[in-house]
Amino acid sequence: MAPMSEAQRGMVNTIREFVRREVNPVAQHMEHDDEYPVELVERMKELGLFGAIIPEEYGGLALDVSTYALIIEEICRGWMSLSGILNSHLIMAYMVTTNGTEEQKEHYLPLMATGEKRGGICITEPNTGSDVQAIETRAMRDGDDYVVNGSKSLITNGRHGNTFALVTKTDINADPPRRGISIFIAEKGPGFNVVRDIPKLGYKGVDTCELSFEDYRVPGGNLVGGEEGKGFYQILSGLELGRINVAARCLGVARAAMEEAVNYAHHRKTFGKPIGEHQSIQIMLANMATNIQAAHLMVLHAADKKDRGERADMEAGMAKLFASEMCMQVTIDAMRIHGGYGYTQDLTVERHFRDAPLMMIGEGTNEIQRILIARHLMKDFSSGDFLYELGL
Ligand SMILES: Cc1cc2nc3c(=O)[nH]c(=O)nc-3n(C[C@H](O)[C@H](O)[C@H](O)COP(=O)(O)OP(=O)(O)OC[C@H]3O[C@@H](n4cnc5c(N)ncnc54)[C@H](O)[C@@H]3O)c2cc1C
C-alpha cells in the first residue's frame, strides 16, 4: 500500500489541526447537551468540506475517495457527529454526480459544494429499513410534477438539511419491485414535514428525524437521471461510498479511544507500576492496534478500488463489517482500561463507546453485509480463492 501522497498529507493535516483546535475543546459538552454545532458547520463550509468529493467543475474540492476516507477518520477522532452532517450530504452529491442529468448537476452540485443546499438520503421508513424494495412512499405523476405521499424515518440532517434524495415507488406493480423505485431531488416545501427529532443513545448533536410527505409536489425535472425505475441501482452506487465512509468513521472513533487508552496506560499506576506494564492490559492494547491497522488497510483498499473506477461493493462491505465490529471492541476495551473512570462522563471514552454501535447498523446492518459478501463470493469467486482472483 503506497504511503500518503503529499497532497493527501496536506489535506489530512489541515483537518487534524481544525479538529485539534476547534472540535476537541467543544465536542464533549455539545454532544452531552445534544447541541447542533452551528459554528462548526460554518467552519466546515469554509474548509470546503461540503464539496469534498464534488468535481471541480461544479465548485467542489474533487478529492478522491481515499483522501475523503482519511479526512473522515480525522474528523471522527474528534467528534463523529460532524461526519454525519457531511456524509449523507455527500452520498447524495455523489448520487447526483454519477446519475443526475446535466441540468441537475449544474443546478444542484455548486449549491451543495458551498453548503447552501444541505443534503440527506431518505430511504428508511417506519415499516422497512434493510428491505429497501418494500418501501411504501409513493410518487404519482401529475402533469409536470410528481405528488409524493408517505413517511421516512431515522433521516440524518432531516431538520437542518433542505434538499434530499427522496427514495420512492413510482410503480407499485413492478416485478421485481426494485424496478419500480425512483429517486427525486426533494427540496423542503409545502407537504414536506419534519415530524420529530428522534432521541438517540449516542451520535448526539446531529439531527435524526421522522419525516412525512403529504401531497408533496416535486417537479418532474427532479427525477434523478430523468428516468423512472432506476432508483434502486442509484442507491447501490451511493451505498458503496457510504460504507467506505462508515468504515472510516469507525477508524476515527477507534483511534481516539485507543489513543486515550494508551495515554491512560502510561499514567495510571496500580500495584506500583503503570497499568500498561500489566500483561492483560498489554494484550488489549496489542489487539486494538492490530485490528485498527487491519481495518485501515481494508478501508484504503476499498477506496483505492473505487478511485480506479472499479466496483468495490464486496470490499466496501467487508471494510464496513470488519471496522464496525473492531470499533465496538476497541471502545469497550478502552473503557475497561480506564477502569471506573471510563464509565463516567468526565472522560471521552464513554462517548466513543456510545457512538460505536451505530456503525454496525447504518448503511446496511452487519447481518446484511454478511449476506452480500457471501453472495458475491459464491457468484463472482466460485473457487473461493478470492484473494488470488483479485490479484492480492
Ligand atoms: C442514527 C441513525 C441515522 C440514520 N440515518 C439514516 C439516513 O440518513 N437515511 C436513511 O435512509 N436511513 C438512516 N438510518 C436508518 C438505517 O439505515 C436503518 O436503521 C438500517 O438500514 C436498518 O434498518 P431497520 O432499522 O429498519 O432494521 P430492520 O431492517 O428492521 O432489521 C432489524 C434486524 O433484522 C436484521 N435483518 C433484517 N433483514 C435480515 C435478513 N435478510 N437476514 C438476517 N438479518 C436480517 C437486521 O440486521 C437487524 O438486526 C439511520 C439510522 C440511525 C440509527
PDBQT file of the ligand as one rigid body, heavy atoms in Angstrom, charges set to zero:
ROOT
HETATM    1  C1  LIG A 401     -28.611   7.386  13.877  1.00  0.00    +0.000 C 
HETATM    2  C2  LIG A 401     -29.164   6.813  12.615  1.00  0.00    +0.000 A 
HETATM    3  C3  LIG A 401     -29.100   7.549  11.444  1.00  0.00    +0.000 A 
HETATM    4  C4  LIG A 401     -29.664   7.044  10.272  1.00  0.00    +0.000 A 
HETATM    5  N1  LIG A 401     -29.656   7.824   9.139  1.00  0.00    +0.000 NA
HETATM    6  C5  LIG A 401     -30.339   7.392   8.049  1.00  0.00    +0.000 A 
HETATM    7  C6  LIG A 401     -30.483   8.249   6.904  1.00  0.00    +0.000 A 
HETATM    8  O1  LIG A 401     -29.951   9.360   6.856  1.00  0.00    +0.000 OA
HETATM    9  N2  LIG A 401     -31.225   7.800   5.859  1.00  0.00    +0.000 N 
HETATM   10  C7  LIG A 401     -31.838   6.582   5.867  1.00  0.00    +0.000 A 
HETATM   11  O2  LIG A 401     -32.496   6.253   4.894  1.00  0.00    +0.000 OA
HETATM   12  N3  LIG A 401     -31.716   5.751   6.935  1.00  0.00    +0.000 NA
HETATM   13  C8  LIG A 401     -30.989   6.125   8.020  1.00  0.00    +0.000 A 
HETATM   14  N4  LIG A 401     -30.877   5.299   9.112  1.00  0.00    +0.000 N 
HETATM   15  C9  LIG A 401     -31.570   4.010   9.108  1.00  0.00    +0.000 C 
HETATM   16  C10 LIG A 401     -30.656   2.808   8.946  1.00  0.00    +0.000 C 
HETATM   17  O3  LIG A 401     -30.100   2.797   7.656  1.00  0.00    +0.000 OA
HETATM   18  C11 LIG A 401     -31.516   1.556   9.234  1.00  0.00    +0.000 C 
HETATM   19  O4  LIG A 401     -31.793   1.577  10.632  1.00  0.00    +0.000 OA
HETATM   20  C12 LIG A 401     -30.836   0.272   8.851  1.00  0.00    +0.000 C 
HETATM   21  O5  LIG A 401     -30.748   0.168   7.450  1.00  0.00    +0.000 OA
HETATM   22  C13 LIG A 401     -31.606  -0.959   9.364  1.00  0.00    +0.000 C 
HETATM   23  O6  LIG A 401     -32.957  -0.877   9.073  1.00  0.00    +0.000 OA
HETATM   24  P1  LIG A 401     -34.050  -1.091  10.226  1.00  0.00    +0.000 P 
HETATM   25  O7  LIG A 401     -33.677  -0.232  11.368  1.00  0.00    +0.000 OA
HETATM   26  O8  LIG A 401     -35.386  -0.927   9.635  1.00  0.00    +0.000 OA
HETATM   27  O9  LIG A 401     -33.846  -2.595  10.693  1.00  0.00    +0.000 OA
HETATM   28  P2  LIG A 401     -34.559  -3.884  10.052  1.00  0.00    +0.000 P 
HETATM   29  O10 LIG A 401     -34.356  -3.905   8.598  1.00  0.00    +0.000 OA
HETATM   30  O11 LIG A 401     -35.947  -3.951  10.562  1.00  0.00    +0.000 OA
HETATM   31  O12 LIG A 401     -33.705  -5.038  10.712  1.00  0.00    +0.000 OA
HETATM   32  C14 LIG A 401     -33.896  -5.466  12.075  1.00  0.00    +0.000 C 
HETATM   33  C15 LIG A 401     -32.874  -6.570  12.372  1.00  0.00    +0.000 C 
HETATM   34  O13 LIG A 401     -33.090  -7.681  11.480  1.00  0.00    +0.000 OA
HETATM   35  C16 LIG A 401     -31.885  -7.952  10.753  1.00  0.00    +0.000 C 
HETATM   36  N5  LIG A 401     -32.226  -8.390   9.406  1.00  0.00    +0.000 N 
HETATM   37  C17 LIG A 401     -33.029  -7.772   8.512  1.00  0.00    +0.000 A 
HETATM   38  N6  LIG A 401     -33.129  -8.487   7.388  1.00  0.00    +0.000 NA
HETATM   39  C18 LIG A 401     -32.344  -9.588   7.560  1.00  0.00    +0.000 A 
HETATM   40  C19 LIG A 401     -32.007 -10.711   6.744  1.00  0.00    +0.000 A 
HETATM   41  N7  LIG A 401     -32.454 -10.841   5.496  1.00  0.00    +0.000 N 
HETATM   42  N8  LIG A 401     -31.198 -11.659   7.273  1.00  0.00    +0.000 NA
HETATM   43  C20 LIG A 401     -30.700 -11.532   8.518  1.00  0.00    +0.000 A 
HETATM   44  N9  LIG A 401     -30.980 -10.500   9.333  1.00  0.00    +0.000 NA
HETATM   45  C21 LIG A 401     -31.788  -9.533   8.865  1.00  0.00    +0.000 A 
HETATM   46  C22 LIG A 401     -31.116  -6.639  10.763  1.00  0.00    +0.000 C 
HETATM   47  O14 LIG A 401     -29.730  -6.871  10.561  1.00  0.00    +0.000 OA
HETATM   48  C23 LIG A 401     -31.413  -6.137  12.154  1.00  0.00    +0.000 C 
HETATM   49  O15 LIG A 401     -30.606  -6.811  13.084  1.00  0.00    +0.000 OA
HETATM   50  C24 LIG A 401     -30.265   5.761  10.283  1.00  0.00    +0.000 A 
HETATM   51  C25 LIG A 401     -30.265   5.003  11.443  1.00  0.00    +0.000 A 
HETATM   52  C26 LIG A 401     -29.734   5.504  12.610  1.00  0.00    +0.000 A 
HETATM   53  C27 LIG A 401     -29.785   4.680  13.866  1.00  0.00    +0.000 C 
ENDROOT
TORSDOF 0
